[in-house]
Amino acid sequence: MKNFESLPLNPVEAFANIEILLAATEIMFSADNAPLNRIGTMILNAAREYCSASKDFEPENENE
């Protein structure tokens, strides 16, 4: 199975994981703390990369 940083690329699971990453980003950005804000930015960038990787997902043909 193809993945992104050990996260699945199939759309259903990817969207659920991206939702969780965005929620974590929201928490980090709500903190009045520069290091946590930077972590939020890193999580947001990872979510963007994950989204890009998952949009190009093509299921493997199990018959081959």
C-alpha positions in Angstrom: 0.0 0.0 0.0 1.3 3.4 -0.9 1.7 6.0 1.9 3.0 9.4 2.8 5.2 9.4 5.9 3.5 6.2 6.9 0.0 7.7 6.5 -2.3 6.1 3.9 -3.0 7.8 0.7 -6.4 6.5 -0.1 -8.9 9.4 -0.1 -11.2 8.4 2.8 -8.4 7.8 5.3 -6.3 10.7 4.0 -9.1 13.2 4.5 -9.7 12.0 8.0 -6.0 12.3 8.8 -5.8 15.8 7.2 -8.8 16.9 9.3 -6.9 15.8 12.5 -3.7 17.6 11.3 -5.7 20.8 10.7 -7.3 20.5 14.2 -3.8 20.2 15.7 -2.7 23.2 13.7 -5.6 25.2 15.1 -4.6 24.4 18.6 -1.0 25.3 18.0 -1.9 28.6 16.4 -4.3 29.5 19.3 -1.4 29.4 21.8 0.4 32.6 22.6 3.7 30.9 22.3 6.2 31.2 19.4 7.6 27.7 19.5 4.0 26.2 19.4 3.1 28.5 16.5 6.2 27.2 14.7 5.1 23.6 15.3 1.6 24.6 14.0 3.3 25.9 10.8 5.2 22.6 10.4 2.0 20.6 10.9 0.2 22.8 8.4 3.0 22.3 5.8 2.9 18.5 6.4 -0.9 18.6 5.9 -0.4 20.4 2.6 2.2 17.9 1.4 0.0 15.0 2.4 -3.0 16.6 0.6 -0.8 16.9 -2.6 0.4 13.3 -2.3 -3.1 12.0 -1.8 -4.7 13.8 -4.7 -2.4 11.9 -7.0 -3.3 8.5 -5.4 -4.1 5.7 -7.8 -5.2 2.4 -6.2 -3.0 -0.5 -6.9 -4.5 -3.1 -9.2 -4.9 -6.2 -7.1 -5.3 -8.4 -10.2 -1.7 -7.8 -11.4 
